[in-house]
């Protein structure tokens, strides 16, 4: 499974863009965003990996969309936090 997923960077990137576009429609323009995956120096023994991050923030919420593309981790995750 890991080998199969490791060859799908294009698909993960495209899905990240689709999800980000949906959130832009719902949450507005992000305050920061990566246009393409960036190489991140790893502190583990699994080697460097690719990552993307998009951040939205208003008076009411803070949310982050991330993509991790690593040797054994392939994911897109969204965290949404309400502010008090």
Gaussian input, Z-matrix of N, CA and C with variables (Angstrom, degrees):
# hf/3-21g

backbone

0 1
 N
 C     1     B1
 C     2     B2     1     A1
 N     3     B3     2     A2     1     D1
 C     4     B4     3     A3     2     D2
 C     5     B5     4     A4     3     D3
 N     6     B6     5     A5     4     D4
 C     7     B7     6     A6     5     D5
 C     8     B8     7     A7     6     D6
 N     9     B9     8     A8     7     D7
 C    10    B10     9     A9     8     D8
 C    11    B11    10    A10     9     D9
 N    12    B12    11    A11    10    D10
 C    13    B13    12    A12    11    D11
 C    14    B14    13    A13    12    D12
 N    15    B15    14    A14    13    D13
 C    16    B16    15    A15    14    D14
 C    17    B17    16    A16    15    D15
 N    18    B18    17    A17    16    D16
 C    19    B19    18    A18    17    D17
 C    20    B20    19    A19    18    D18
 N    21    B21    20    A20    19    D19
 C    22    B22    21    A21    20    D20
 C    23    B23    22    A22    21    D21
 N    24    B24    23    A23    22    D22
 C    25    B25    24    A24    23    D23
 C    26    B26    25    A25    24    D24
 N    27    B27    26    A26    25    D25
 C    28    B28    27    A27    26    D26
 C    29    B29    28    A28    27    D27
 N    30    B30    29    A29    28    D28
 C    31    B31    30    A30    29    D29
 C    32    B32    31    A31    30    D30
 N    33    B33    32    A32    31    D31
 C    34    B34    33    A33    32    D32
 C    35    B35    34    A34    33    D33
 N    36    B36    35    A35    34    D34
 C    37    B37    36    A36    35    D35
 C    38    B38    37    A37    36    D36
 N    39    B39    38    A38    37    D37
 C    40    B40    39    A39    38    D38
 C    41    B41    40    A40    39    D39
 N    42    B42    41    A41    40    D40
 C    43    B43    42    A42    41    D41
 C    44    B44    43    A43    42    D42
 N    45    B45    44    A44    43    D43
 C    46    B46    45    A45    44    D44
 C    47    B47    46    A46    45    D45
 N    48    B48    47    A47    46    D46
 C    49    B49    48    A48    47    D47
 C    50    B50    49    A49    48    D48
 N    51    B51    50    A50    49    D49
 C    52    B52    51    A51    50    D50
 C    53    B53    52    A52    51    D51
 N    54    B54    53    A53    52    D52
 C    55    B55    54    A54    53    D53
 C    56    B56    55    A55    54    D54
 N    57    B57    56    A56    55    D55
 C    58    B58    57    A57    56    D56
 C    59    B59    58    A58    57    D57
 N    60    B60    59    A59    58    D58
 C    61    B61    60    A60    59    D59
 C    62    B62    61    A61    60    D60
 N    63    B63    62    A62    61    D61
 C    64    B64    63    A63    62    D62
 C    65    B65    64    A64    63    D63
 N    66    B66    65    A65    64    D64
 C    67    B67    66    A66    65    D65
 C    68    B68    67    A67    66    D66
 N    69    B69    68    A68    67    D67
 C    70    B70    69    A69    68    D68
 C    71    B71    70    A70    69    D69
 N    72    B72    71    A71    70    D70
 C    73    B73    72    A72    71    D71
 C    74    B74    73    A73    72    D72
 N    75    B75    74    A74    73    D73
 C    76    B76    75    A75    74    D74
 C    77    B77    76    A76    75    D75
 N    78    B78    77    A77    76    D76
 C    79    B79    78    A78    77    D77
 C    80    B80    79    A79    78    D78
 N    81    B81    80    A80    79    D79
 C    82    B82    81    A81    80    D80
 C    83    B83    82    A82    81    D81
 N    84    B84    83    A83    82    D82
 C    85    B85    84    A84    83    D83
 C    86    B86    85    A85    84    D84
 N    87    B87    86    A86    85    D85
 C    88    B88    87    A87    86    D86
 C    89    B89    88    A88    87    D87
 N    90    B90    89    A89    88    D88
 C    91    B91    90    A90    89    D89
 C    92    B92    91    A91    90    D90
 N    93    B93    92    A92    91    D91
 C    94    B94    93    A93    92    D92
 C    95    B95    94    A94    93    D93
 N    96    B96    95    A95    94    D94
 C    97    B97    96    A96    95    D95
 C    98    B98    97    A97    96    D96
 N    99    B99    98    A98    97    D97
 C   100   B100    99    A99    98    D98
 C   101   B101   100   A100    99    D99
 N   102   B102   101   A101   100   D100
 C   103   B103   102   A102   101   D101
 C   104   B104   103   A103   102   D102
 N   105   B105   104   A104   103   D103
 C   106   B106   105   A105   104   D104
 C   107   B107   106   A106   105   D105
 N   108   B108   107   A107   106   D106
 C   109   B109   108   A108   107   D107
 C   110   B110   109   A109   108   D108
 N   111   B111   110   A110   109   D109
 C   112   B112   111   A111   110   D110
 C   113   B113   112   A112   111   D111
 N   114   B114   113   A113   112   D112
 C   115   B115   114   A114   113   D113
 C   116   B116   115   A115   114   D114
 N   117   B117   116   A116   115   D115
 C   118   B118   117   A117   116   D116
 C   119   B119   118   A118   117   D117
 N   120   B120   119   A119   118   D118
 C   121   B121   120   A120   119   D119
 C   122   B122   121   A121   120   D120
 N   123   B123   122   A122   121   D121
 C   124   B124   123   A123   122   D122
 C   125   B125   124   A124   123   D123
 N   126   B126   125   A125   124   D124
 C   127   B127   126   A126   125   D125
 C   128   B128   127   A127   126   D126
 N   129   B129   128   A128   127   D127
 C   130   B130   129   A129   128   D128
 C   131   B131   130   A130   129   D129
 N   132   B132   131   A131   130   D130
 C   133   B133   132   A132   131   D131
 C   134   B134   133   A133   132   D132
 N   135   B135   134   A134   133   D133
 C   136   B136   135   A135   134   D134
 C   137   B137   136   A136   135   D135
 N   138   B138   137   A137   136   D136
 C   139   B139   138   A138   137   D137
 C   140   B140   139   A139   138   D138
 N   141   B141   140   A140   139   D139
 C   142   B142   141   A141   140   D140
 C   143   B143   142   A142   141   D141
 N   144   B144   143   A143   142   D142
 C   145   B145   144   A144   143   D143
 C   146   B146   145   A145   144   D144
 N   147   B147   146   A146   145   D145
 C   148   B148   147   A147   146   D146
 C   149   B149   148   A148   147   D147
 N   150   B150   149   A149   148   D148
 C   151   B151   150   A150   149   D149
 C   152   B152   151   A151   150   D150
 N   153   B153   152   A152   151   D151
 C   154   B154   153   A153   152   D152
 C   155   B155   154   A154   153   D153
 N   156   B156   155   A155   154   D154
 C   157   B157   156   A156   155   D155
 C   158   B158   157   A157   156   D156
 N   159   B159   158   A158   157   D157
 C   160   B160   159   A159   158   D158
 C   161   B161   160   A160   159   D159
 N   162   B162   161   A161   160   D160
 C   163   B163   162   A162   161   D161
 C   164   B164   163   A163   162   D162
 N   165   B165   164   A164   163   D163
 C   166   B166   165   A165   164   D164
 C   167   B167   166   A166   165   D165
 N   168   B168   167   A167   166   D166
 C   169   B169   168   A168   167   D167
 C   170   B170   169   A169   168   D168
 N   171   B171   170   A170   169   D169
 C   172   B172   171   A171   170   D170
 C   173   B173   172   A172   171   D171
 N   174   B174   173   A173   172   D172
 C   175   B175   174   A174   173   D173
 C   176   B176   175   A175   174   D174
 N   177   B177   176   A176   175   D175
 C   178   B178   177   A177   176   D176
 C   179   B179   178   A178   177   D177
 N   180   B180   179   A179   178   D178
 C   181   B181   180   A180   179   D179
 C   182   B182   181   A181   180   D180
 N   183   B183   182   A182   181   D181
 C   184   B184   183   A183   182   D182
 C   185   B185   184   A184   183   D183
 N   186   B186   185   A185   184   D184
 C   187   B187   186   A186   185   D185
 C   188   B188   187   A187   186   D186
 N   189   B189   188   A188   187   D187
 C   190   B190   189   A189   188   D188
 C   191   B191   190   A190   189   D189
 N   192   B192   191   A191   190   D190
 C   193   B193   192   A192   191   D191
 C   194   B194   193   A193   192   D192
 N   195   B195   194   A194   193   D193
 C   196   B196   195   A195   194   D194
 C   197   B197   196   A196   195   D195
 N   198   B198   197   A197   196   D196
 C   199   B199   198   A198   197   D197
 C   200   B200   199   A199   198   D198
 N   201   B201   200   A200   199   D199
 C   202   B202   201   A201   200   D200
 C   203   B203   202   A202   201   D201
 N   204   B204   203   A203   202   D202
 C   205   B205   204   A204   203   D203
 C   206   B206   205   A205   204   D204
 N   207   B207   206   A206   205   D205
 C   208   B208   207   A207   206   D206
 C   209   B209   208   A208   207   D207
 N   210   B210   209   A209   208   D208
 C   211   B211   210   A210   209   D209
 C   212   B212   211   A211   210   D210
 N   213   B213   212   A212   211   D211
 C   214   B214   213   A213   212   D212
 C   215   B215   214   A214   213   D213
 N   216   B216   215   A215   214   D214
 C   217   B217   216   A216   215   D215
 C   218   B218   217   A217   216   D216
 N   219   B219   218   A218   217   D217
 C   220   B220   219   A219   218   D218
 C   221   B221   220   A220   219   D219
 N   222   B222   221   A221   220   D220
 C   223   B223   222   A222   221   D221
 C   224   B224   223   A223   222   D222
 N   225   B225   224   A224   223   D223
 C   226   B226   225   A225   224   D224
 C   227   B227   226   A226   225   D225
 N   228   B228   227   A227   226   D226
 C   229   B229   228   A228   227   D227
 C   230   B230   229   A229   228   D228
 N   231   B231   230   A230   229   D229
 C   232   B232   231   A231   230   D230
 C   233   B233   232   A232   231   D231
 N   234   B234   233   A233   232   D232
 C   235   B235   234   A234   233   D233
 C   236   B236   235   A235   234   D234
 N   237   B237   236   A236   235   D235
 C   238   B238   237   A237   236   D236
 C   239   B239   238   A238   237   D237
 N   240   B240   239   A239   238   D238
 C   241   B241   240   A240   239   D239
 C   242   B242   241   A241   240   D240
 N   243   B243   242   A242   241   D241
 C   244   B244   243   A243   242   D242
 C   245   B245   244   A244   243   D243
 N   246   B246   245   A245   244   D244
 C   247   B247   246   A246   245   D245
 C   248   B248   247   A247   246   D246
 N   249   B249   248   A248   247   D247
 C   250   B250   249   A249   248   D248
 C   251   B251   250   A250   249   D249

   B1=1.4457
   B2=1.5412
   B3=1.3504
   B4=1.4616
   B5=1.5140
   B6=1.3342
   B7=1.4724
   B8=1.5275
   B9=1.3217
   B10=1.4619
   B11=1.5330
   B12=1.3343
   B13=1.4661
   B14=1.5270
   B15=1.3195
   B16=1.4663
   B17=1.5242
   B18=1.3114
   B19=1.4654
   B20=1.5274
   B21=1.3289
   B22=1.4585
   B23=1.5286
   B24=1.3221
   B25=1.4691
   B26=1.5264
   B27=1.2970
   B28=1.4674
   B29=1.5253
   B30=1.3257
   B31=1.4604
   B32=1.5339
   B33=1.3176
   B34=1.4612
   B35=1.5277
   B36=1.3165
   B37=1.4640
   B38=1.5297
   B39=1.3282
   B40=1.4585
   B41=1.5287
   B42=1.3226
   B43=1.4639
   B44=1.5263
   B45=1.3184
   B46=1.4648
   B47=1.5252
   B48=1.3174
   B49=1.4690
   B50=1.5214
   B51=1.3434
   B52=1.4701
   B53=1.5281
   B54=1.3175
   B55=1.4600
   B56=1.5225
   B57=1.3216
   B58=1.4665
   B59=1.5261
   B60=1.3206
   B61=1.4702
   B62=1.5323
   B63=1.3175
   B64=1.4608
   B65=1.5229
   B66=1.3248
   B67=1.4668
   B68=1.5262
   B69=1.3137
   B70=1.4657
   B71=1.5229
   B72=1.3328
   B73=1.4652
   B74=1.5268
   B75=1.3245
   B76=1.4571
   B77=1.5336
   B78=1.3461
   B79=1.4633
   B80=1.5201
   B81=1.3157
   B82=1.4562
   B83=1.5212
   B84=1.3112
   B85=1.4626
   B86=1.5305
   B87=1.3383
   B88=1.4630
   B89=1.5251
   B90=1.3430
   B91=1.4646
   B92=1.5271
   B93=1.3335
   B94=1.4619
   B95=1.5151
   B96=1.3405
   B97=1.4552
   B98=1.5197
   B99=1.3229
   B100=1.4557
   B101=1.5242
   B102=1.3221
   B103=1.4604
   B104=1.5227
   B105=1.3156
   B106=1.4660
   B107=1.5192
   B108=1.3333
   B109=1.4606
   B110=1.5316
   B111=1.3319
   B112=1.4664
   B113=1.5217
   B114=1.3124
   B115=1.4555
   B116=1.5294
   B117=1.3289
   B118=1.4561
   B119=1.5278
   B120=1.3150
   B121=1.4590
   B122=1.5287
   B123=1.2977
   B124=1.4514
   B125=1.5228
   B126=1.3101
   B127=1.4598
   B128=1.5272
   B129=1.3342
   B130=1.4633
   B131=1.5256
   B132=1.2643
   B133=1.4722
   B134=1.5218
   B135=1.3207
   B136=1.4714
   B137=1.5233
   B138=1.2992
   B139=1.4525
   B140=1.5149
   B141=1.3158
   B142=1.4559
   B143=1.5199
   B144=1.3400
   B145=1.4604
   B146=1.5263
   B147=1.3212
   B148=1.4558
   B149=1.5225
   B150=1.3300
   B151=1.4549
   B152=1.5284
   B153=1.3267
   B154=1.4609
   B155=1.5146
   B156=1.3381
   B157=1.4574
   B158=1.5172
   B159=1.3304
   B160=1.4578
   B161=1.5253
   B162=1.3479
   B163=1.4599
   B164=1.5263
   B165=1.3483
   B166=1.4602
   B167=1.5126
   B168=1.3360
   B169=1.4568
   B170=1.5190
   B171=1.3277
   B172=1.4578
   B173=1.5238
   B174=1.3119
   B175=1.4617
   B176=1.5251
   B177=1.3399
   B178=1.4585
   B179=1.5262
   B180=1.3294
   B181=1.4640
   B182=1.5286
   B183=1.3231
   B184=1.4654
   B185=1.5196
   B186=1.3257
   B187=1.4539
   B188=1.5171
   B189=1.3465
   B190=1.4586
   B191=1.5236
   B192=1.3201
   B193=1.4617
   B194=1.5204
   B195=1.3283
   B196=1.4657
   B197=1.5155
   B198=1.3043
   B199=1.4572
   B200=1.5178
   B201=1.3219
   B202=1.4543
   B203=1.5197
   B204=1.3088
   B205=1.4626
   B206=1.5191
   B207=1.3328
   B208=1.4485
   B209=1.5247
   B210=1.3189
   B211=1.4591
   B212=1.5274
   B213=1.3361
   B214=1.4658
   B215=1.5197
   B216=1.3220
   B217=1.4574
   B218=1.5176
   B219=1.3266
   B220=1.4564
   B221=1.5170
   B222=1.3472
   B223=1.4643
   B224=1.5200
   B225=1.3268
   B226=1.4569
   B227=1.5213
   B228=1.3268
   B229=1.4678
   B230=1.5235
   B231=1.3382
   B232=1.4558
   B233=1.5178
   B234=1.3196
   B235=1.4623
   B236=1.5236
   B237=1.3204
   B238=1.4482
   B239=1.5191
   B240=1.3361
   B241=1.4562
   B242=1.5303
   B243=1.3397
   B244=1.4492
   B245=1.5181
   B246=1.3147
   B247=1.4570
   B248=1.5209
   B249=1.2917
   B250=1.4632
   B251=1.5014
   A1=110.69
   A2=117.69
   A3=120.52
   A4=111.14
   A5=116.43
   A6=120.33
   A7=110.71
   A8=115.82
   A9=120.43
   A10=110.99
   A11=117.20
   A12=120.96
   A13=112.05
   A14=117.01
   A15=120.62
   A16=113.00
   A17=117.01
   A18=121.33
   A19=112.29
   A20=117.90
   A21=121.73
   A22=113.79
   A23=118.37
   A24=120.48
   A25=110.90
   A26=118.63
   A27=121.96
   A28=110.84
   A29=116.90
   A30=121.14
   A31=111.32
   A32=117.04
   A33=120.21
   A34=110.53
   A35=116.20
   A36=121.21
   A37=110.87
   A38=117.19
   A39=121.12
   A40=111.34
   A41=117.14
   A42=120.21
   A43=110.84
   A44=117.11
   A45=121.16
   A46=109.60
   A47=117.78
   A48=121.99
   A49=111.48
   A50=117.46
   A51=120.96
   A52=110.89
   A53=116.69
   A54=120.79
   A55=110.35
   A56=116.78
   A57=121.03
   A58=110.76
   A59=118.16
   A60=121.66
   A61=110.75
   A62=116.82
   A63=120.93
   A64=110.72
   A65=116.71
   A66=120.89
   A67=111.74
   A68=118.27
   A69=120.65
   A70=109.74
   A71=116.60
   A72=120.34
   A73=111.82
   A74=117.14
   A75=121.60
   A76=113.20
   A77=116.60
   A78=121.31
   A79=114.21
   A80=117.00
   A81=120.50
   A82=111.70
   A83=114.88
   A84=121.44
   A85=110.65
   A86=117.54
   A87=119.75
   A88=111.26
   A89=115.82
   A90=119.45
   A91=111.11
   A92=117.63
   A93=122.37
   A94=108.39
   A95=115.62
   A96=119.56
   A97=110.38
   A98=115.57
   A99=122.28
   A100=107.81
   A101=116.49
   A102=120.09
   A103=112.87
   A104=115.78
   A105=120.12
   A106=108.18
   A107=117.49
   A108=119.73
   A109=111.15
   A110=114.29
   A111=121.15
   A112=109.35
   A113=115.91
   A114=120.61
   A115=108.89
   A116=115.54
   A117=122.29
   A118=107.73
   A119=116.19
   A120=120.70
   A121=108.77
   A122=116.60
   A123=121.67
   A124=111.54
   A125=115.19
   A126=120.75
   A127=110.52
   A128=116.17
   A129=120.63
   A130=109.28
   A131=116.44
   A132=121.55
   A133=112.75
   A134=116.76
   A135=119.50
   A136=112.13
   A137=118.51
   A138=121.58
   A139=112.92
   A140=115.21
   A141=121.49
   A142=109.72
   A143=115.63
   A144=119.68
   A145=109.97
   A146=115.43
   A147=122.35
   A148=109.49
   A149=115.02
   A150=119.99
   A151=110.42
   A152=115.66
   A153=122.83
   A154=108.34
   A155=115.95
   A156=120.28
   A157=109.41
   A158=115.72
   A159=123.17
   A160=107.22
   A161=116.65
   A162=121.62
   A163=110.13
   A164=115.69
   A165=123.27
   A166=107.34
   A167=116.44
   A168=119.24
   A169=109.58
   A170=114.80
   A171=122.65
   A172=107.30
   A173=116.96
   A174=120.43
   A175=111.97
   A176=116.67
   A177=121.24
   A178=114.65
   A179=118.42
   A180=119.57
   A181=112.44
   A182=113.76
   A183=123.75
   A184=105.44
   A185=118.31
   A186=119.69
   A187=110.52
   A188=114.16
   A189=121.55
   A190=109.03
   A191=115.66
   A192=122.61
   A193=106.51
   A194=117.59
   A195=120.92
   A196=110.99
   A197=114.42
   A198=122.01
   A199=107.10
   A200=116.69
   A201=123.27
   A202=107.11
   A203=116.34
   A204=121.97
   A205=106.71
   A206=115.24
   A207=122.70
   A208=109.14
   A209=117.33
   A210=121.30
   A211=113.85
   A212=118.18
   A213=120.25
   A214=112.48
   A215=117.04
   A216=121.58
   A217=108.77
   A218=116.15
   A219=122.11
   A220=106.07
   A221=116.84
   A222=117.55
   A223=111.75
   A224=112.23
   A225=122.76
   A226=104.91
   A227=116.37
   A228=120.32
   A229=109.36
   A230=115.16
   A231=121.25
   A232=108.70
   A233=116.70
   A234=122.88
   A235=107.99
   A236=115.40
   A237=122.31
   A238=108.78
   A239=116.39
   A240=121.11
   A241=109.56
   A242=115.73
   A243=120.63
   A244=108.73
   A245=116.08
   A246=120.43
   A247=108.52
   A248=116.90
   A249=121.44
   A250=111.06
   D1=-42.72
   D2=-177.20
   D3=-61.13
   D4=-42.24
   D5=-179.08
   D6=-63.78
   D7=-42.54
   D8=179.43
   D9=-61.90
   D10=-46.07
   D11=179.72
   D12=-65.87
   D13=-34.19
   D14=-176.79
   D15=-64.03
   D16=-15.59
   D17=179.75
   D18=-98.36
   D19=11.07
   D20=-174.17
   D21=-112.67
   D22=29.24
   D23=-179.80
   D24=-57.68
   D25=-41.52
   D26=-179.88
   D27=-60.42
   D28=-42.62
   D29=179.84
   D30=-67.83
   D31=-43.22
   D32=178.01
   D33=-62.41
   D34=-43.60
   D35=179.86
   D36=-62.12
   D37=-42.91
   D38=178.96
   D39=-64.51
   D40=-41.80
   D41=178.66
   D42=-66.95
   D43=-37.63
   D44=175.78
   D45=-58.66
   D46=-45.40
   D47=178.82
   D48=-62.28
   D49=-40.06
   D50=177.93
   D51=-63.66
   D52=-45.76
   D53=179.52
   D54=-64.50
   D55=-43.81
   D56=179.77
   D57=-60.90
   D58=-41.82
   D59=178.87
   D60=-62.14
   D61=-39.97
   D62=177.44
   D63=-62.41
   D64=-44.79
   D65=179.70
   D66=-67.71
   D67=-34.88
   D68=176.53
   D69=-62.05
   D70=-40.55
   D71=176.91
   D72=-63.67
   D73=-34.74
   D74=-177.20
   D75=-88.15
   D76=-40.45
   D77=-171.46
   D78=-106.59
   D79=-12.91
   D80=-177.10
   D81=95.10
   D82=-171.43
   D83=-177.51
   D84=-69.02
   D85=133.88
   D86=177.90
   D87=-70.92
   D88=156.34
   D89=178.48
   D90=-82.53
   D91=-27.72
   D92=173.35
   D93=-145.43
   D94=151.41
   D95=176.72
   D96=-161.60
   D97=145.44
   D98=173.45
   D99=-91.65
   D100=129.96
   D101=179.85
   D102=-78.41
   D103=-23.02
   D104=179.53
   D105=-151.05
   D106=164.53
   D107=178.88
   D108=-61.07
   D109=141.78
   D110=177.68
   D111=-115.12
   D112=145.87
   D113=176.64
   D114=-77.17
   D115=129.42
   D116=178.85
   D117=-113.74
   D118=128.96
   D119=177.04
   D120=-70.77
   D121=124.39
   D122=-176.55
   D123=-86.50
   D124=146.29
   D125=173.80
   D126=-97.94
   D127=-3.63
   D128=177.79
   D129=-97.16
   D130=178.84
   D131=-179.70
   D132=-88.59
   D133=4.73
   D134=-177.43
   D135=-86.43
   D136=-3.41
   D137=177.52
   D138=93.48
   D139=172.19
   D140=179.29
   D141=-65.38
   D142=160.89
   D143=-178.08
   D144=-143.87
   D145=171.19
   D146=179.16
   D147=-102.06
   D148=143.74
   D149=-177.90
   D150=-147.09
   D151=149.93
   D152=171.49
   D153=-134.43
   D154=151.49
   D155=-179.20
   D156=-148.50
   D157=135.59
   D158=174.52
   D159=-131.53
   D160=133.69
   D161=-175.22
   D162=-124.36
   D163=134.25
   D164=171.60
   D165=-117.74
   D166=141.86
   D167=175.23
   D168=-150.28
   D169=133.46
   D170=173.68
   D171=-134.25
   D172=-175.24
   D173=174.98
   D174=-67.00
   D175=-23.32
   D176=-176.46
   D177=-96.85
   D178=-26.67
   D179=-174.33
   D180=-150.37
   D181=163.92
   D182=172.05
   D183=-136.37
   D184=127.81
   D185=178.49
   D186=-141.44
   D187=151.46
   D188=-176.80
   D189=-135.73
   D190=129.30
   D191=172.28
   D192=-106.36
   D193=124.93
   D194=-179.79
   D195=-128.72
   D196=152.63
   D197=171.85
   D198=-128.42
   D199=131.42
   D200=174.96
   D201=-120.28
   D202=128.81
   D203=178.19
   D204=-129.29
   D205=94.71
   D206=-172.84
   D207=-127.05
   D208=175.36
   D209=-175.18
   D210=-58.59
   D211=-32.36
   D212=179.92
   D213=-132.56
   D214=12.98
   D215=179.30
   D216=-136.54
   D217=118.22
   D218=178.25
   D219=-130.96
   D220=106.46
   D221=-175.90
   D222=-154.34
   D223=156.42
   D224=168.82
   D225=-122.78
   D226=128.18
   D227=-175.60
   D228=-134.59
   D229=142.98
   D230=175.25
   D231=-122.74
   D232=127.64
   D233=174.75
   D234=-114.96
   D235=134.16
   D236=-178.46
   D237=-128.27
   D238=126.57
   D239=-178.27
   D240=-125.25
   D241=131.31
   D242=173.73
   D243=-85.90
   D244=141.13
   D245=176.09
   D246=-93.57
   D247=147.78
   D248=178.58
   D249=-85.34

